[in-house]
Amino acid sequence: MELYLHIPFCKKKCLYCDFNSYANCSNELISGYLTALNREIKLAGDKFQNTELTSIFIGGGTPSLLEKSDLESVVKTVKNCFGLTQNYEFTIEANPESLSGDKLAFYRSLGINRLSIGIQSLFDDNLKAIGRIHDADTALNKLKLARKYFDNLSCDLMIGLPYDTKLRVKDEVYMLSSLVDHMSVYQLILEENTPLEAKVREGLVALPNDDNTIELFNAALQVLREVGFDRYEVSNFSRNGKFCRHNFGYWMRDEYIGIGAGAASFITRDNPYGGQVRLSSFNSIENYIESVMSSDDYYFIERESAQDLEESEIIDEEIMLGLRTSYGVKKSLIGEEVIKKYAKYFISEDDRVHLTDEGMAIMNTILVDAMSFNY
């Protein structure tokens, strides 16, 4: 089983962000949230006794904003309530401006063995345009510092920013690849009702169009291949076998528990909902705290949603998630007709198929046919 812990607090919310995160929260609210988080961990531990975790992922928000004592309390609660497999993966997300040598050493002392840093860009004009509060020099310096403490280091890079060019993107990938063995390369999605969307709508910020963004992504992909990174998922690349085991578990539909506001869980063992169930907690911090603190049973915490999956939904998920990865899906799930129709976009290995780079670029189109095969 995998465990995700959500820390929804940020120093400042980025202009493009529509994640479940909040800036400028009071100490009282943060304290109340962490109390509820520890309580939900204990309730989950009671329900899944003697369960060993293969991975832990602390995401956000900006988890690296937590005080050391608060983070230590959460990690101790996890270790008291769950066992860990011998080769467990333990990731924490961080932003450059919130890292220090003292904090990095502390993370290692807690058993955290993987660090993921939100870089997004190595150009100050882009960072300013999307509302990041670090600059390029800070990003590189903190990556170099983190490398002294972690040999499993990841970073995020965002493609399609206002001042991106193919040369810039290539330079970014070259620089970052000298410091990390894992890179998540995301194409900027302009989400509705975000400050960045409003700026673009008002003509204050110009973004590359879709075709240009694809060219920028392909430029990044070219360099990643050159420097030895394998594409194991649509937006994720690794070298030396250092793929993110936790996230890969999501795509392979491994069982996981999500703890915290807005966190999702996927549970396949005995539960009161039925067979395979997806749970989702309240996004609101206040509603989350109230729901957890008023319950004495993990399964009866009031939630945003609880969905018992039908057989057809399970198959759709296997196709949709599997085709995102280099592992792919069983041929029998999508049928020979679909494979023949998109033959140049598939790579066949034994009883499985996975998409080429070109196939991943049109994955949504392929999914429509692949998922309709079973109806």
Phi and psi in degrees as a GROMACS rama.xvg file:
@    title "Ramachandran Plot"
@    xaxis  label "Phi"
@    yaxis  label "Psi"
@TYPE xy
-110.462  156.771  GLU-2
-130.719  128.304  LEU-3
-114.301  133.889  TYR-4
-118.919  125.947  LEU-5
-102.603  123.422  HIS-6
-111.878  103.336  ILE-7
-87.9097  13.57  PRO-8
-97.7456  139.822  PHE-9
-133.618  154.378  CYS-10
-72.0719  -40.781  LYS-11
-150.521  138.458  LYS-12
-83.5707  129.578  LYS-13
-66.6663  154.024  CYS-14
-67.1147  -24.4781  LEU-15
-94.0981  -6.7023  TYR-16
-82.6581  129.094  CYS-17
-122.68  20.8708  ASP-18
-69.1814  166.838  PHE-19
-80.7391  80.2697  ASN-20
-142.378  155.903  SER-21
-141.7  138.623  TYR-22
-106.2  155.766  ALA-23
59.4069  42.1435  ASN-24
-81.2969  149.188  CYS-25
-71.7619  155.497  SER-26
-60.5572  -34.0735  ASN-27
-63.8239  -43.9407  GLU-28
-66.6225  -41.9894  LEU-29
-62.0109  -43.9028  ILE-30
-62.4409  -43.6772  SER-31
-63.5402  -38.5585  GLY-32
-64.3687  -45.2267  TYR-33
-66.5215  -33.6572  LEU-34
-62.0869  -44.7437  THR-35
-66.8879  -38.8661  ALA-36
-60.0794  -47.3512  LEU-37
-62.881  -36.5449  ASN-38
-66.2384  -43.5556  ARG-39
-64.6934  -36.8053  GLU-40
-59.3421  -44.6383  ILE-41
-64.9536  -41.1756  LYS-42
-63.6992  -40.395  LEU-43
-66.3692  -39.918  ALA-44
-62.4548  -38.2379  GLY-45
-63.8091  -36.9237  ASP-46
-75.9135  -34.7982  LYS-47
-114.509  56.6238  PHE-48
-61.7137  145.791  GLN-49
64.4402  19.2208  ASN-50
-89.7658  133.287  THR-51
-98.9309  137.617  GLU-52
-91.6635  131.429  LEU-53
-85.9349  -24.6637  THR-54
-155.442  151.76  SER-55
-128.923  138.139  ILE-56
-134.853  118.66  PHE-57
-101.729  111.413  ILE-58
-123.681  -179.814  GLY-59
-162.606  -153.119  GLY-60
56.6044  -165.768  GLY-61
-127.853  87.4552  THR-62
-58.2457  -27.0903  PRO-63
-71.1594  -3.73138  SER-64
-78.584  -18.5162  LEU-65
-61.6569  142.33  LEU-66
-62.7759  148.955  GLU-67
-58.8571  -40.2009  LYS-68
-64.6057  -36.6825  SER-69
-68.872  -44.0772  ASP-70
-64.4733  -41.4529  LEU-71
-60.6344  -40.2156  GLU-72
-61.9656  -44.2888  SER-73
-63.9707  -45.5296  VAL-74
-64.7217  -40.0873  VAL-75
-62.4976  -39.718  LYS-76
-62.1361  -43.4566  THR-77
-59.4994  -47.7262  VAL-78
-69.2172  -27.3827  LYS-79
-75.3885  -25.5451  ASN-80
-100.885  -20.5847  CYS-81
-134.988  152.759  PHE-82
-87.9409  166.013  GLY-83
-123.253  137.584  LEU-84
-66.5315  162.858  THR-85
-61.1162  -38.2651  GLN-86
-110.737  42.1484  ASN-87
-61.6901  152.684  TYR-88
-108.65  132.017  GLU-89
-133.618  106.15  PHE-90
-108.011  143.125  THR-91
-129.031  137.5  ILE-92
-85.0424  149.077  GLU-93
-149.597  154.996  ALA-94
-107.314  147.992  ASN-95
-55.2771  -43.4214  PRO-96
-67.6372  -16.2639  GLU-97
-100.246  5.13954  SER-98
-97.9452  149.876  LEU-99
-148.919  164.099  SER-100
-60.6482  -39.9747  GLY-101
-62.6001  -42.2369  ASP-102
-68.8317  -40.0781  LYS-103
-63.8045  -41.9795  LEU-104
-63.6634  -37.6441  ALA-105
-64.0164  -42.857  PHE-106
-56.8559  -45.4309  TYR-107
-61.1074  -38.1794  ARG-108
-65.4074  -24.6879  SER-109
-82.8108  -6.46751  LEU-110
96.0475  3.76244  GLY-111
-69.7215  128.546  ILE-112
-124.232  7.75867  ASN-113
-146.579  135.427  ARG-114
-123.915  133.201  LEU-115
-120.228  117.373  SER-116
-108.997  131.377  ILE-117
-82.367  96.0061  GLY-118
-89.8082  -52.228  ILE-119
70.6954  -45.3922  GLN-120
-158.558  155.918  SER-121
-111.617  23.1349  LEU-122
-127.082  126.634  PHE-123
-63.3333  -32.9489  ASP-124
-66.0117  -38.9859  ASP-125
-67.6712  -43.2277  ASN-126
-60.2869  -42.2654  LEU-127
-66.5233  -38.9092  LYS-128
-65.2148  -29.9561  ALA-129
-102.495  5.09103  ILE-130
83.1572  21.1713  GLY-131
-75.2598  150.287  ARG-132
-105.261  5.71885  ILE-133
-107.607  165.914  HIS-134
-112.548  175.127  ASP-135
-63.5727  -41.6118  ALA-136
-61.2793  -42.2079  ASP-137
-61.5068  -42.6989  THR-138
-58.8206  -49.3969  ALA-139
-66.7685  -42.0046  LEU-140
-64.5602  -39.2216  ASN-141
-73.3462  -32.1472  LYS-142
-63.3527  -43.7215  LEU-143
-63.7696  -39.1021  LYS-144
-65.4496  -45.1631  LEU-145
-62.3696  -32.3319  ALA-146
-63.3722  -24.1852  ARG-147
-72.5498  -21.5232  LYS-148
-108.977  -24.823  TYR-149
-129.802  128.05  PHE-150
-95.3877  -2.07674  ASP-151
-117.156  90.4084  ASN-152
-124.594  132.198  LEU-153
-125.106  156.464  SER-154
-142.345  158.78  CYS-155
-103.065  139.177  ASP-156
-129.364  133.829  LEU-157
-107.932  133.357  MET-158
-109.883  142.038  ILE-159
96.0471  26.056  GLY-160
-80.9756  165.232  LEU-161
-54.7983  -36.8696  PRO-162
-110.35  19.7401  TYR-163
-68.0382  141.527  ASP-164
-134.836  164.108  THR-165
-61.1884  -39.1234  LYS-166
-65.374  -42.5148  LEU-167
-60.502  -47.3103  ARG-168
-61.4479  -42.9336  VAL-169
-61.8162  -43.3049  LYS-170
-60.9357  -41.3686  ASP-171
-61.2225  -46.0905  GLU-172
-64.8083  -41.415  VAL-173
-59.4797  -47.301  TYR-174
-64.8682  -45.1168  MET-175
-69.1497  -35.5517  LEU-176
-67.3401  -17.4715  SER-177
-79.7117  -9.32182  SER-178
-117.954  -20.1243  LEU-179
-130.369  161.134  VAL-180
-114.737  8.00764  ASP-181
-144.015  135.789  HIS-182
-139.57  130.655  MET-183
-101.262  120.94  SER-184
-116.337  105.06  VAL-185
-106.841  139.718  TYR-186
-84.9992  128.856  GLN-187
-57.7689  128.009  LEU-188
-109.219  123.862  ILE-189
-83.1975  98.6018  LEU-190
-82.7116  142.647  GLU-191
-63.1747  146.876  GLU-192
66.6809  20.9643  ASN-193
-99.5682  156.148  THR-194
-58.0773  -35.5488  PRO-195
-66.3128  -40.0404  LEU-196
-60.6283  -39.5277  GLU-197
-66.0692  -41.1682  ALA-198
-63.7011  -40.8922  LYS-199
-66.5934  -42.9227  VAL-200
-62.2647  -34.8985  ARG-201
-86.7837  -0.170634  GLU-202
79.7674  14.709  GLY-203
-84.837  -22.9956  LEU-204
-134.272  137.272  VAL-205
-113.811  131.618  ALA-206
-110.071  153.721  LEU-207
-59.3347  146.166  PRO-208
-73.5759  175.884  ASN-209
-59.9599  -43.2978  ASP-210
-63.6135  -42.2153  ASP-211
-66.4268  -36.6629  ASN-212
-65.2711  -38.8371  THR-213
-62.6342  -40.9949  ILE-214
-62.9295  -39.7876  GLU-215
-64.1002  -43.2067  LEU-216
-62.9752  -42.2631  PHE-217
-64.4177  -32.2451  ASN-218
-64.3098  -42.861  ALA-219
-63.4544  -43.4421  ALA-220
-59.9352  -41.6173  LEU-221
-59.1356  -46.4528  GLN-222
-68.841  -40.6988  VAL-223
-57.7637  -41.4538  LEU-224
-63.4902  -43.0094  ARG-225
-60.8653  -36.5275  GLU-226
-96.0954  12.5889  VAL-227
92.1969  18.9607  GLY-228
-90.774  138.901  PHE-229
-99.3047  139.954  ASP-230
-89.7377  106.353  ARG-231
-103.207  -5.79776  TYR-232
-156.651  162.012  GLU-233
-45.0255  -46.759  VAL-234
-114.546  8.78265  SER-235
-125.338  137.18  ASN-236
-135.359  141.201  PHE-237
-143.451  161.411  SER-238
-133.685  151.568  ARG-239
59.582  30.6448  ASN-240
73.4487  12.3638  GLY-241
-94.6013  52.5488  LYS-242
-74.9538  160.975  PHE-243
-80.9912  105.513  CYS-244
-65.8626  -34.2447  ARG-245
-62.9586  -53.0705  HIS-246
-66.1962  -35.4996  ASN-247
-61.8436  -32.5845  PHE-248
-62.3076  -35.7072  GLY-249
-59.5648  -47.4757  TYR-250
-70.1711  -24.9629  TRP-251
-91.1691  3.67842  MET-252
62.0861  39.2042  ARG-253
-73.5835  153.741  ASP-254
-70.2122  136.071  GLU-255
-148.881  153.894  TYR-256
-112.325  131.834  ILE-257
-108.258  122.433  GLY-258
-110.764  129.719  ILE-259
121.792  172.434  GLY-260
-62.4657  125.538  ALA-261
77.5884  -1.66405  GLY-262
-73.2974  144.489  ALA-263
-108.454  150.689  ALA-264
-129.145  152.058  SER-265
-131.823  111.959  PHE-266
-120.552  128.569  ILE-267
-113.486  -11.3021  THR-268
-89.5473  -176.011  ARG-269
-51.7856  128.831  ASP-270
-155.807  158.8  ASN-271
-71.6162  -6.86171  PRO-272
-87.0245  -26.1176  TYR-273
139.163  -125.704  GLY-274
-88.5375  -101.441  GLY-275
-92.0393  126.321  GLN-276
-130.206  143.197  VAL-277
-113.152  126.115  ARG-278
-111.978  149.435  LEU-279
-139.62  125.888  SER-280
-80.4854  165.253  SER-281
-63.0418  138.658  PHE-282
-69.4187  -40.0708  ASN-283
-62.082  128.583  SER-284
-61.5688  -44.1794  ILE-285
-62.5516  -44.7703  GLU-286
-66.3319  -36.9217  ASN-287
-62.2689  -48.4424  TYR-288
-58.9845  -46.7233  ILE-289
-61.8094  -42.512  GLU-290
-65.7715  -39.8469  SER-291
-74.7938  -44.2533  VAL-292
-71.0499  -16.2836  MET-293
-98.0905  6.45093  SER-294
-121.214  147.298  SER-295
-112.936  8.63923  ASP-296
-141.073  128.994  ASP-297
-55.2126  -43.2126  TYR-298
-73.1605  -14.9973  TYR-299
-112.02  18.7934  PHE-300
-66.477  132.672  ILE-301
-67.6806  133.367  GLU-302
-130.742  165.186  ARG-303
-63.1625  -42.1277  GLU-304
-157.997  155.364  SER-305
-144.409  113.47  ALA-306
-118.121  117.799  GLN-307
-84.6367  117.577  ASP-308
-77.7575  132.942  LEU-309
-77.1611  163.582  GLU-310
-58.4583  -41.5661  GLU-311
-64.8379  -35.1058  SER-312
-69.6159  -35.8857  GLU-313
-62.8677  -45.3013  ILE-314
-64.0617  -43.6305  ILE-315
-59.2417  -41.8319  ASP-316
-64.253  -42.5454  GLU-317
-59.1142  -40.0385  GLU-318
-71.4122  -51.5299  ILE-319
-61.6947  -43.3095  MET-320
-79.2588  -41.1006  LEU-321
-64.1298  -38.806  GLY-322
-70.9075  -11.899  LEU-323
-73.1249  -16.025  ARG-324
-113.158  165.871  THR-325
-74.3899  -12.756  SER-326
-79.9064  -30.1771  TYR-327
72.6616  -151.636  GLY-328
-137.925  164.735  VAL-329
-67.3006  140.021  LYS-330
-58.2388  -35.2598  LYS-331
-63.9917  -21.3409  SER-332
-73.8565  -29.8442  LEU-333
-114.226  -12.5636  ILE-334
83.8516  150.647  GLY-335
-64.1635  -34.2199  GLU-336
-62.1093  -43.1759  GLU-337
-66.9755  -41.0691  VAL-338
-63.0288  -41.4408  ILE-339
-67.1929  -41.5919  LYS-340
-60.9443  -37.7391  LYS-341
-113.743  35.0601  TYR-342
-54.1562  -39.4883  ALA-343
-72.9595  -9.77485  LYS-344
-102.364  -1.83609  TYR-345
-112.587  147.481  PHE-346
-116.501  126.795  ILE-347
-101.544  131.44  SER-348
-138.006  109.313  GLU-349
55.2892  -120.014  ASP-350
-97.4967  15.092  ASP-351
-124.997  159.252  ARG-352
-133.137  147.856  VAL-353
-138.36  164.228  HIS-354
-86.1795  147.027  LEU-355
-75.1496  175.193  THR-356
-58.126  -42.2792  ASP-357
-65.1664  -36.0684  GLU-358
-66.4983  -39.129  GLY-359
-64.4442  -28.7605  MET-360
-68.0959  -26.9629  ALA-361
-117.763  28.7104  ILE-362
-56.0599  -40.4836  MET-363
-61.0859  -37.3796  ASN-364
-65.1805  -44.4867  THR-365
-64.4431  -38.4636  ILE-366
-60.4171  -37.098  LEU-367
-57.2613  -46.4746  VAL-368
-73.3881  -40.6333  ASP-369
-64.2144  -40.2612  ALA-370
-78.4313  -26.0254  MET-371
-77.3091  -14.0093  SER-372
-58.2541  -32.9192  PHE-373
-89.6155  9.84296  ASN-374
